[in-house]
């Protein structure tokens, strides 16, 4: 699935539909989507007066897009449940489940620059909609005439309701965290809300439970302060600087819609999911006594499988995209699902990735062990392999798309630079060896090709990335 390429085309990729505002992402296309989604619910699913949660992030016009969608829904017989302000996606998903709604819509473009916006669709279980659902919505869009436009006047707004999901969500999260342990640790903590929906959620959970925190970027700002609202080493430089200046034990961040987490250690270094999640899984099983399977995307570190298997947990692999992880967790007895881009979910009423919850779990792990992340990683690496992962993006030219199709048809005819003992073709091509792997796949959100690699040395991983470039051309 490729990135949107024309003014009128609406295509859902790995994490929803995204487009540049004023071009692909216009009020007209939002109205087209709203009409199609309403028809999907009422005609395809045959739900009489369906109820849908409509959420949005802090991007410019996101609130207006949300209310425009609510007006179209009301006109077409769909009840819209709209919060008074932007809320984290996990809070919206929990409300969908608790209030027994029929689905949800969120206006957000995740890590894209401020000029972009997007739409994510959620099912009645609060999880991301699968391609089988978004394909039907796309069909409804394509059934609309080329000159289609909704009525200029919205005669009936009676199906628009306000809902406040905050308290229920905060109560759910607080019940899963041992704040007594965190308080006793007396950590210095810095929270970066990245101008997004987690403000007055993540910080409030700490403060209302007696844990002092310093906060930055804790107000809505559509231009994001020239900071891409994403959790990475490049985007969390302000947080890194403050952690070092205040000598904090940890810095915590969430992205603009609150579904991803970002960790800065006491030395100001960004710690990605491939390094911190295996430690957390070990803690959740060993200390918290959690049981069940572990779901991971194929681009995630192998150490997730190593630690899961060490504790006797089954491991399930999915293509890239949290919708597949959420679906697999619902089908299997899995207590956690993880993707490589700092997204993870615990088994619960709604299976959705939650940056707020995982930030808190990581702090609890540090507090209970009485160690910083560097010390915890040292302990972990004495029991499990030290692995080095890397990824790059290349332009998705026609020649590279064609080459990937050839690779998918004949992966055995390619030498990836090591002796693969296994192949995975669920999402691109992944060659797997005893101590390394190489993955080539198309992005579902941008017009690029992704190359991922992991091995037991930085040098070998860099060589695998170079080999992937040579293979793809």
Secondary structure, 3 states (H helix, E strand, C coil): CCCCCCCCCCCCECCEEEEEECCCECHHHHHHHHHHHHHHHHHHCCCCCCEEEEEECCCCCHHHHHHHHHHHHHHCCCEEEECCCCCCHHHHHHHHHHCCCCEEEEECCCCCCCCEEEEEEECCCCCECCHHHHHHHHHHHHHCCCCCCCCCCCCCCCCEEECCCHHHHHHHHHCCCCHHHHHHHCCCEEEECCCCCCCCCHHHHHHHCCCCEEEECCCCCCCHHHCCCCCCCCCCHHHHHHHHHHCCCEEEEECCCCCEEEEECCCCCEECHHHHHHHHHHHHHHCCCCCCEEEEECCCCCHHHHHHHHCCCCEEEECCCHHHHHHHHHHCCEEEEEECCCEEEECCCCCCCCHHHHHHHHHHHHHHHCCCHHHHHHHHHCCCCCCEEEEEEEECCHHHHHHHHHHHHCHHHCCCCCCCCEEECCCCEEEECCCCEEEEEECCCCCEEEEEEEECCHHHHHHHHHHHHHHHC
